[in-house]
Amino acid sequence: MSIKSLIRTIPDYPKKGIMFRDITTLFSDADGLRDVIDGFAAEYQDKNIDVIAGIEARGFVIGPAVAVALGIGFVTVRKKGKLPAETISVEYDLEYGSDVIEIHKDSIKPGQRVLIMDDLIATGGTALGAIDLVEKAGGDVAGCAFIIDLPDLGGAQKIRDRGVDEFHLVEFEGD
């Protein structure tokens, strides 16, 4: 089965008009999950990535597995107040408001090439915030990788417009 066919679509969740792309069905399929990890590992094996920064929460599922496949480390990008040691934080814009994400101050070394990972790119607010966070920590953003792109919402294009490479495995038209 293809990765895309293993992603369940739930209409009108979390609100009317949204087509929610549920990856839990993909994660529960061993072959599908392996295809995701292998797809990312193949894309990034020769790109000199030093560390993966996974965005809470689904980036925590795929990021460590890809990091193991590439033989590199993993850094958590968390919502404000979730990390116990000294942090670096950035505020970023959402569709209706703003939010804050953080990493541990010592998690990214200056000059490290960092791959940012999450499950889905929609409007791009969180991913752009993660780019700012990695740069604030002194890292070089080597790219952003997602399982799903929703191209009609423009987030992947915003990343590319920022001068950062974007890669995704599948895309779904619409919201």
N, C-alpha and C positions, 0 to 999 in steps of 0.2 A: 504494500500500500504506500501511497505517497504521503509525505509529511502533511500536506494540505488536507488530504482526505481524513486525517486523524484528528483534525481540529474541529471541535463541535461549535456550532453557531447557535446562540440563544437569543432569539428576538426580544426586543423591549426590555433588556436588562442592562444596567440597573435602572433605566428609565425608558419610557416609551420613545421609540424611534432609534434606539441604539441596537446595533447587532453585535452582541458580545462574543468575542472569539475566545473560547474556552480551551486552553491548552492542557488541562488536566487529563483529557482523553488521549492526547499525544504522549504525555509523560507516563501514562499507565501502560503504554504499548512498548515493550522492550525494543523491538526492531525500530519503531519510530523514534524513540529516544536516542538509540544508537545512531540513527541516520542524522539527527540534529547535531549530536556531538561530533560525528565524523565529518559532517558538512562544514562546521565551523573550523575544526582542526585542519582540514584540507585547505581552506581559504587562508588561514593565518600561519601555517607551519613554516613558511619561508619569509615572514615579514618582520622578524626580529622583535617580537613582542616580549617585553620584560615581565609584565604583570597584567592580570585582568581585573578590572573594577566592575563588580556586579551590582546593579541597582536593585534595591529592595523592592519586592521580595522575590519575584520570579527570576531575576538575574542571579539570585543565590542558588537556584537549582541548576541552571545551565553553566554558569561561570566556572564553578569549581571543577566540574567534569571536563570542560574544555581546557582549563588550566592544567589539569593532570595530563591530558592528552598531549599538551604542548610542552610539558615539563617546566612550568613556571608557577608563580604564586598567584594568590587571589586576594583582593581587597574588597571589603564591604562598603557600599555607599548606602547610608542609612538615613532615615528620617531623624529630625532633630531630637536629641535627648536619649537616643538608644545606645550610644557608645560610651563605655566606661572611662576611657582615658582622655587625654587632651585632644581636642578635635579642631579641624578646619571646617568652616561651613560657608555655604553660599545660599542666598535667597534667589529663587527663580520664579518666573511667571507661569501661571496656569491659565487655563481658559477663563476661569472666574476667580481671580485672586492670585495668591502666591503661596509658596511653601519653602521649607528650608531642608537641605540635605547636608550630610556631614561625612567625613572620613577621619580616622585617627591621624593625628599630625605626623606621625612617624611611618605611616603605611606606604607612602610613595616617596621614593628618593628622587632628588633633583635629576632631571635628564632621562628618567626611565620612560620607556615607550609603553604606553598604557592603552589597552583595548577595553572600551566600555561596552558592557553587555546588558541587555534586557530582553524580555520576551517580545515586546511589541513597540513599534514606533507609530504614534498617532499624530498629535499636534506638535510634538517635539520639545515641550517645555522642560520635562524632567531630564531628557538626554542633553539638552543645551546647558541645563544647570550642572549636570555631571561633567561636561566638558570644562565649564568654568572652574569647577572644583578641582579637577585634575591639574589644570593649568595653574591655579592658585597654589597648589601643593608643589609646583615645580616640575611636574611631569609633562611629557610630550604626548598628546593624544594621537595614537597611531590609527585610530578608527573607532567606529561604533558599529556593533553587530546586534541584529535582532532576528528572532524567528520570523515574525510577521511585520510587514509594512502595510499601512493603510494609506496608500498614496494620495487619495482624495483629500486627506486632512493636512498634507503638506509637511509633516515633520521631517521626513528623510531629506526632502529638498532643502529645508532650513539648515540641516546639518551640512549638506554638501555646499550650500551657500556660505557657510562659515569656514569652508576650506578643509573640512574633515571628511575622510572617506567613510561611506556608509555601505553596509552589506546586510542583506536579509535573505532568508531562505525561501519565503513565500510571500505573496501579497493577496489582499482581498480588496476589491473595489468597494466603495461606499464607506459608511461609518463603521 
